Amino acid sequence: MADFRDLRIVIIGAGMGGLGSALAFAKKGFKHIDVFETASNLGFVGAGIQIPPNVARVLDRLGCWDEIEREATDVKDTSIRQGSTNIELAHVNMPDVREKFGHPHCTGHRASLAGGLYNGCKTESAITFHFSTALVRVDSWAPRPTLTVKPRDGEPYQVTADVVLASDGIKSVTRTQMLADALGATSEEEDTGQAAYRIMLTRAEMAHDAEMLALLDSDTVVRWIGERRHIIAYPVSSHNIYNLSSAQPDDNFAAATNATYTTRGSKAAMLDVFADFCPLVHRMLNLVPDGEVCEWKLRVHKELPTWTHGSVALLGDACHPTLPHLSQGAAMAIEDGAVLAECVARVPAESLAGDSDSSAAAIAKALKVFELLRKPYTTTLVDLASFSGRTLHLGEGKAKEERDAAFRDGAKTGSVPDKWASPDVQKMIYSNDCVQVAADEFDKLYATLA
């Protein structure tokens, strides 16, 4: 096999990272791409999501950005406010993001983002989806990885591939087995002590309140902050839905005896968490119907010693889950897929023309280049998200006073404590062209690997 396009690519998981990977490999000309997904269909649900310029750039290259952007909100500014008073601590204007970085910063519905990726995948004959099919185990890692998968209503069977990409999330079966088999190590998930409510309010529900409608009709992201908790909110779905996402102490899950990451929440408990927030926030939270409060546990895991083993690579939340405070989780997963496609497509043809061992060794090196390219960058973003969360959630005292002063001085310094809204951090992230970096750096990094 001398042509990389003939490699068989298997992807575990059809979330943002899996869909982005499948489409990226298809756009690179790979002919055999199989995606295995536990769910019976993608049945897109979920709440709002931020789509920053760095990932919009990737989506544009993949040919699905126009559809996604059509329903998205082009964010022009952000307002960081004290939760208890609604008084603005800082206002960061973002009117020229598109001009600076080539693409806008948008907010959208998760269904629009995932749907746009999925629609792109469906136009590619190289991609085959296998729904209701779960990974049981990795039977061998090299020279050609072999997996056992099981259809929900069928018997387990084996699948052999040239490259396996595990986009199977924070509960990744692949990661757990990879660390055990490769290093005799365990995957240590960590409680962050935080949980989140995700709320979507419709225009009809907000129509009676002029202050709410002003938020819905704006191009503004608003963050209300308080001790150990905050709410971030923005319009999605062509300004017809207002999305609110929170972060608060993980009290409900900490007291639970099961391992689920979601739970049906209590409206009274939710209102109590934000009891001292301003009337505007209370009016919005009160619109949530009883019985429709859902809470998510926010978990991460320790930085991994490796993302690859043989011809298998982890991506997205399987290797670098993050707190949502930088709004880069889905973006990083989609970027991972694009970088993986770029790296595997650059495996030297003469290596693929050799025997199976030399071909597998070349693929393993290409996957390691992906890790070398992405791990330092994503670790920086994961750490920034954690830092930003700690800073936003300060209680009364000197540290909070200094933070609030830094918010006030942000216009002069070009930096604010909310790292998502900070112009210096935005420049660092939004200007990053992950595919171009991979193209520029691949040969040099590949040559350094044994």
C-alpha positions as CSV (number, residue, x, y, z in Angstrom):
1,M,0.0,0.0,0.0
2,A,1.8,3.1,-1.2
3,D,-1.1,5.6,-1.1
4,F,-2.3,7.0,2.3
5,R,-5.8,7.3,0.9
6,D,-6.2,3.5,1.0
7,L,-5.6,3.3,4.8
8,R,-8.6,2.1,6.7
9,I,-9.6,4.6,9.4
10,V,-11.8,3.6,12.3
11,I,-13.2,6.3,14.6
12,I,-14.8,5.5,18.0
13,G,-17.5,8.0,18.9
14,A,-19.6,10.4,16.8
15,G,-19.4,13.4,19.0
16,M,-17.8,16.7,17.9
17,G,-14.4,15.2,17.7
18,G,-15.5,12.0,15.9
19,L,-17.6,13.8,13.3
20,G,-14.8,16.4,12.8
21,S,-12.2,13.7,12.4
22,A,-14.4,11.7,9.9
23,L,-15.0,14.8,7.7
24,A,-11.4,15.9,7.9
25,F,-10.1,12.5,6.8
26,A,-12.6,12.4,4.0
27,K,-11.7,15.8,2.8
28,K,-8.0,14.7,2.7
29,G,-9.1,11.9,0.3
30,F,-9.1,8.9,2.6
31,K,-11.4,6.3,1.1
32,H,-12.3,4.0,4.0
33,I,-13.6,5.7,7.2
34,D,-15.8,3.8,9.6
35,V,-17.4,5.6,12.6
36,F,-18.8,3.5,15.5
37,E,-21.2,5.1,17.8
38,T,-23.0,3.7,20.9
39,A,-26.2,5.7,20.4
40,S,-28.8,4.6,18.0
41,N,-28.7,7.9,16.2
42,L,-27.2,11.3,16.7
43,G,-30.5,12.8,17.8
44,F,-28.9,16.1,18.5
45,V,-29.7,17.6,21.8
46,G,-27.9,19.8,24.2
47,A,-27.6,23.5,24.8
48,G,-25.7,26.4,23.4
49,I,-22.1,26.3,22.4
50,Q,-19.4,28.9,21.5
51,I,-17.8,28.6,18.1
52,P,-14.6,30.7,18.2
53,P,-12.6,31.8,15.1
54,N,-10.0,29.1,15.5
55,V,-12.5,26.3,15.0
56,A,-14.6,28.3,12.5
57,R,-11.5,28.4,10.3
58,V,-11.4,24.5,10.5
59,L,-15.1,24.2,9.8
60,D,-14.7,26.5,6.8
61,R,-12.0,24.3,5.3
62,L,-14.2,21.3,5.9
63,G,-17.0,22.9,3.8
64,C,-19.7,23.0,6.5
65,W,-19.2,26.5,8.0
66,D,-21.8,28.3,5.9
67,E,-24.6,26.1,7.1
68,I,-23.5,26.4,10.8
69,E,-23.0,30.2,10.6
70,R,-26.5,30.8,9.2
71,E,-28.2,30.3,12.6
72,A,-25.3,31.5,14.7
73,T,-25.0,34.8,16.6
74,D,-22.0,36.9,15.5
75,V,-20.7,38.0,18.9
76,K,-19.8,41.7,19.1
77,D,-19.1,42.2,22.8
78,T,-19.1,40.7,26.2
79,S,-20.3,42.0,29.5
80,I,-18.9,40.7,32.8
81,R,-21.3,41.6,35.7
82,Q,-21.5,41.1,39.4
83,G,-24.1,38.5,39.9
84,S,-25.7,40.0,42.9
85,T,-26.2,43.5,41.5
86,N,-26.0,43.2,37.7
87,I,-23.4,46.0,37.9
88,E,-20.9,45.7,35.0
89,L,-17.3,44.9,36.1
90,A,-15.9,45.0,32.5
91,H,-17.1,45.4,29.0
92,V,-15.0,44.0,26.2
93,N,-15.8,45.0,22.7
94,M,-15.2,42.4,19.9
95,P,-16.5,44.2,16.8
96,D,-13.5,43.4,14.6
97,V,-12.9,39.7,15.4
98,R,-13.8,38.7,11.8
99,E,-11.4,41.2,10.4
100,K,-8.5,40.3,12.8
101,F,-8.7,36.6,12.5
102,G,-10.6,35.9,9.3
103,H,-13.6,34.4,11.0
104,P,-16.1,35.6,13.6
105,H,-16.6,34.5,17.1
106,C,-20.1,32.9,17.2
107,T,-22.5,31.3,19.6
108,G,-24.8,28.6,18.4
109,H,-26.8,25.6,19.3
110,R,-24.9,22.3,19.7
111,A,-27.4,20.7,17.4
112,S,-26.4,23.2,14.6
113,L,-22.7,22.6,15.0
114,A,-23.0,18.8,15.2
115,G,-25.7,18.8,12.5
116,G,-23.5,20.8,10.2
117,L,-20.6,18.4,10.7
118,Y,-22.9,15.3,10.2
119,N,-24.5,16.7,7.1
120,G,-21.0,17.2,5.7
121,C,-20.1,13.6,6.6
122,K,-23.2,12.3,4.8
123,T,-22.0,13.9,1.5
124,E,-18.8,11.8,1.7
125,S,-19.1,8.3,0.3
126,A,-15.9,7.3,2.2
127,I,-17.7,7.6,5.6
128,T,-19.8,4.8,7.0
129,F,-21.6,5.2,10.3
130,H,-22.3,2.2,12.5
131,F,-24.8,3.3,15.1
132,S,-25.9,1.3,18.2
133,T,-22.4,-0.3,18.2
134,A,-20.1,0.0,21.2
135,L,-16.4,-0.7,21.6
136,V,-15.9,-3.6,23.9
137,R,-12.1,-3.7,23.9
138,V,-8.9,-3.2,21.8
139,D,-7.6,-6.7,21.0
140,S,-4.3,-5.6,19.5
141,W,-2.6,-2.3,19.0
142,A,-0.2,-3.1,16.2
143,P,0.8,-3.7,13.4
144,R,-2.9,-3.2,12.5
145,P,-5.1,-2.5,15.5
146,T,-8.0,-5.0,16.0
147,L,-11.1,-4.1,18.0
148,T,-14.1,-6.0,19.3
149,V,-17.3,-4.1,18.9
150,K,-20.8,-5.1,19.8
151,P,-24.1,-4.0,18.2
152,R,-26.8,-3.4,20.7
153,D,-28.9,-6.2,19.4
154,G,-26.3,-8.4,17.9
155,E,-23.2,-10.5,18.5
156,P,-19.7,-9.0,19.1
157,Y,-17.4,-9.0,16.1
158,Q,-13.9,-7.9,15.3
159,V,-12.8,-4.9,13.2
160,T,-9.3,-4.4,11.9
161,A,-8.0,-1.0,10.8
162,D,-4.8,0.8,9.9
163,V,-5.5,3.7,12.2
164,V,-7.9,3.9,15.2
165,L,-9.0,7.3,16.5
166,A,-10.7,7.2,19.9
167,S,-13.1,10.1,20.4
168,D,-15.0,8.3,23.1
169,G,-15.1,11.0,25.6
170,I,-14.1,11.4,29.3
171,K,-15.3,7.9,30.0
172,S,-13.1,6.6,27.2
173,V,-12.8,2.8,27.2
174,T,-9.8,3.2,24.8
175,R,-7.9,5.5,27.2
176,T,-8.3,3.2,30.1
177,Q,-7.1,0.2,28.2
178,M,-4.3,2.1,26.5
179,L,-2.8,3.3,29.7
180,A,-3.0,-0.1,31.3
181,D,-1.6,-2.0,28.3
182,A,1.1,0.5,27.3
183,L,2.3,1.7,30.7
184,G,0.7,-0.4,33.4
185,A,-1.0,2.9,34.5
186,T,-4.5,3.9,35.4
187,S,-6.6,6.7,34.1
188,E,-7.3,9.0,37.1
189,E,-10.5,11.0,36.6
190,E,-10.8,13.9,38.9
191,D,-13.8,15.6,40.4
192,T,-13.6,19.4,39.9
193,G,-16.0,20.1,42.7
194,Q,-18.2,21.9,40.1
195,A,-21.5,21.1,38.3
196,A,-23.5,22.9,35.7
197,Y,-27.1,23.7,34.8
198,R,-27.8,24.2,31.1
199,I,-31.0,26.2,30.3
200,M,-32.6,27.3,27.1
201,L,-35.3,29.9,27.1
202,T,-37.4,30.5,24.0
203,R,-38.4,33.9,22.6
204,A,-42.1,33.2,23.5
205,E,-41.1,32.5,27.1
206,M,-39.2,35.8,27.3
207,A,-41.5,38.0,25.3
208,H,-43.2,39.6,28.3
209,D,-40.0,41.0,29.7
210,A,-38.3,43.9,27.9
211,E,-35.0,43.5,29.7
212,M,-34.9,39.8,28.7
213,L,-35.7,40.5,25.1
214,A,-32.9,43.1,25.0
215,L,-30.5,40.3,25.9
216,L,-32.0,37.9,23.4
217,D,-31.8,40.5,20.6
218,S,-28.3,41.5,21.4
219,D,-25.0,40.2,20.0
220,T,-23.6,40.1,23.6
221,V,-22.3,37.3,25.8
222,V,-23.1,38.1,29.4
223,R,-21.3,36.5,32.4
224,W,-22.8,37.0,35.9
225,I,-20.2,36.1,38.6
226,G,-20.4,35.4,42.3
227,E,-18.6,33.4,45.0
228,R,-18.0,29.8,43.8
229,R,-20.4,30.2,40.9
230,H,-21.4,32.0,37.7
231,I,-23.8,32.0,34.8
232,I,-22.8,32.7,31.2
233,A,-25.6,33.5,28.7
234,Y,-26.0,34.3,25.0
235,P,-28.5,34.1,22.1
236,V,-28.5,31.2,19.7
237,S,-30.7,29.8,16.9
238,S,-31.1,33.1,15.0
239,H,-31.8,35.0,18.3
240,N,-34.8,32.8,19.0
241,I,-33.3,31.0,22.0
242,Y,-31.4,32.3,25.0
243,N,-28.9,29.9,26.4
244,L,-27.7,30.0,30.0
245,S,-25.0,27.8,31.4
246,S,-23.8,27.8,35.0
247,A,-21.1,26.6,37.1
248,Q,-21.7,26.0,40.8
249,P,-20.5,23.8,43.7
250,D,-21.1,20.1,43.1
251,D,-23.3,19.3,46.0
252,N,-25.9,17.0,44.4
253,F,-23.4,14.6,42.7
254,A,-21.1,14.6,45.7
255,A,-23.9,13.2,47.7
256,A,-25.0,10.6,45.1
257,T,-24.0,7.0,45.2
258,N,-23.9,6.3,41.5
259,A,-21.4,7.2,38.8
260,T,-23.7,9.1,36.4
261,Y,-22.6,12.5,35.2
262,T,-26.1,13.9,34.9
263,T,-29.0,14.1,37.2
264,R,-32.5,15.5,37.2
265,G,-32.2,18.5,39.4
266,S,-34.5,20.4,41.7
267,K,-35.8,23.8,40.6
268,A,-35.9,24.9,44.2
269,A,-32.2,23.8,44.7
270,M,-31.2,25.7,41.5
271,L,-32.9,28.9,42.7
272,D,-31.3,28.5,46.1
273,V,-27.8,28.2,44.5
274,F,-28.3,31.6,42.9
275,A,-30.4,33.1,45.7
276,D,-28.3,36.2,46.0
277,F,-28.1,36.9,42.3
278,C,-29.9,39.9,40.8
279,P,-33.7,40.0,39.9
280,L,-33.0,39.7,36.1
281,V,-31.3,36.3,36.7
282,H,-34.0,35.2,39.0
283,R,-36.7,36.0,36.5
284,M,-34.9,33.9,33.9
285,L,-34.3,31.0,36.2
286,N,-38.0,31.0,37.2
287,L,-39.0,30.4,33.6
288,V,-37.5,26.9,33.8
289,P,-40.4,24.5,34.2
290,D,-40.6,22.3,37.3
291,G,-39.2,18.9,36.5
292,E,-37.0,20.1,33.6
293,V,-34.0,21.1,35.6
294,C,-31.0,19.0,34.6
295,E,-27.5,19.2,36.2
296,W,-24.2,18.0,34.7
297,K,-21.2,17.0,36.7
298,L,-18.0,18.6,35.5
299,R,-15.1,16.2,35.6
300,V,-11.5,16.1,34.2
301,H,-8.6,13.8,34.5
302,K,-4.9,14.1,35.1
303,E,-2.7,15.1,32.2
304,L,-1.9,11.8,30.4
305,P,1.6,10.4,29.9
306,T,0.7,9.5,26.3
307,W,-2.1,10.0,23.8
308,T,-1.0,7.2,21.4
309,H,-0.1,3.5,21.4
310,G,0.8,1.8,18.2
311,S,-1.6,3.0,15.5
312,V,-4.2,4.2,18.0
313,A,-4.7,7.8,19.1
314,L,-6.9,9.5,21.6
315,L,-8.5,12.9,20.9
316,G,-10.9,15.4,22.4
317,D,-12.2,14.7,25.9
318,A,-10.7,11.3,25.8
319,C,-7.3,12.9,26.3
320,H,-7.8,16.6,27.4
321,P,-11.2,17.2,29.0
322,T,-11.5,20.8,30.2
323,L,-13.7,22.9,32.3
324,P,-16.0,25.1,30.1
325,H,-14.7,28.5,31.3
326,L,-12.6,29.1,28.2
327,S,-15.3,27.8,25.8
328,Q,-12.7,25.7,23.8
329,G,-13.7,22.1,24.6
330,A,-15.5,21.3,21.3
331,A,-13.2,23.5,19.3
332,M,-10.1,21.6,20.6
333,A,-11.7,18.2,19.7
334,I,-12.6,19.3,16.1
335,E,-9.1,20.8,15.7
336,D,-7.6,17.5,16.9
337,G,-9.4,15.7,14.0
338,A,-8.1,18.1,11.5
339,V,-4.6,17.9,12.7
340,L,-4.8,14.1,12.8
341,A,-5.9,14.0,9.1
342,E,-3.1,16.3,8.2
343,C,-0.5,14.2,10.0
344,V,-1.6,10.8,8.7
345,A,-1.9,12.2,5.1
346,R,1.8,13.2,5.4
347,V,3.1,9.7,6.2
348,P,5.9,9.1,3.6
349,A,4.7,7.0,0.7
350,E,7.8,4.8,0.8
351,S,7.0,3.8,4.3
352,L,3.5,2.7,3.4
353,A,4.9,0.7,0.5
354,G,6.9,-1.5,2.8
355,D,5.8,-4.5,4.9
356,S,3.1,-4.2,7.6
357,D,5.6,-3.5,10.3
358,S,7.2,-0.6,8.6
359,S,3.9,0.8,7.6
360,A,2.6,0.6,11.2
361,A,5.7,2.2,12.5
362,A,5.3,5.1,10.2
363,I,1.7,5.6,11.2
364,A,2.6,5.4,14.8
365,K,5.2,8.2,14.3
366,A,2.6,10.3,12.5
367,L,0.2,9.9,15.4
368,K,3.0,10.8,17.8
369,V,3.6,14.0,15.8
370,F,-0.1,14.8,16.4
371,E,0.5,14.5,20.1
372,L,3.6,16.6,20.0
373,L,1.7,19.3,18.1
374,R,-1.4,19.3,20.2
375,K,-0.5,18.3,23.8
376,P,1.4,21.5,24.9
377,Y,-1.3,23.7,23.3
378,T,-4.3,21.9,24.7
379,T,-2.7,21.7,28.1
380,T,-2.2,25.4,28.1
381,L,-5.9,26.0,27.3
382,V,-7.1,23.4,29.9
383,D,-4.9,25.2,32.6
384,L,-6.2,28.6,31.5
385,A,-9.8,27.4,31.8
386,S,-9.2,26.2,35.4
387,F,-7.4,29.4,36.3
388,S,-10.2,31.5,34.9
389,G,-12.8,29.5,36.9
390,R,-10.9,30.0,40.1
391,T,-10.6,33.7,39.4
392,L,-14.2,34.2,38.5
393,H,-15.4,32.4,41.7
394,L,-13.5,34.4,44.3
395,G,-15.3,35.4,47.5
396,E,-15.0,38.6,49.4
397,G,-11.5,39.7,50.3
398,K,-8.3,41.3,48.9
399,A,-8.0,38.8,46.0
400,K,-11.5,39.7,44.8
401,E,-10.7,43.4,45.2
402,E,-7.6,43.1,43.0
403,R,-9.5,41.0,40.5
404,D,-12.3,43.7,40.2
405,A,-9.6,46.4,39.8
406,A,-8.1,44.3,37.0
407,F,-11.5,44.1,35.3
408,R,-11.8,47.9,35.5
409,D,-8.3,48.4,34.1
410,G,-8.8,45.9,31.2
411,A,-9.3,48.6,28.6
412,K,-5.9,50.0,29.4
413,T,-4.0,46.7,29.9
414,G,-5.5,44.6,27.1
415,S,-6.1,41.9,29.6
416,V,-9.0,40.9,32.0
417,P,-9.3,38.2,34.6
418,D,-12.0,36.4,32.6
419,K,-9.6,34.7,30.2
420,W,-12.3,33.8,27.7
421,A,-13.0,37.6,27.2
422,S,-9.4,38.7,27.6
423,P,-8.1,40.3,24.3
424,D,-4.5,38.9,24.8
425,V,-5.8,35.4,25.3
426,Q,-8.2,35.7,22.4
427,K,-5.4,36.8,20.1
428,M,-3.3,33.8,21.2
429,I,-6.1,31.3,20.6
430,Y,-8.0,32.8,17.7
431,S,-4.9,33.4,15.5
432,N,-3.8,29.7,15.9
433,D,-4.2,27.9,12.6
434,C,-3.8,24.3,13.8
435,V,-3.8,22.8,10.3
436,Q,-1.2,25.2,9.0
437,V,1.0,24.6,12.0
438,A,0.8,20.9,11.4
439,A,1.7,21.3,7.7
440,D,4.7,23.6,8.7
441,E,6.0,21.4,11.5
442,F,5.3,17.8,10.5
443,D,8.4,17.0,8.6
444,K,10.7,18.4,11.3
445,L,8.9,16.6,14.1
446,Y,8.6,13.4,12.2
447,A,12.3,13.3,11.6
448,T,13.0,13.6,15.4
449,L,11.2,10.3,16.1
450,A,12.9,7.0,16.1
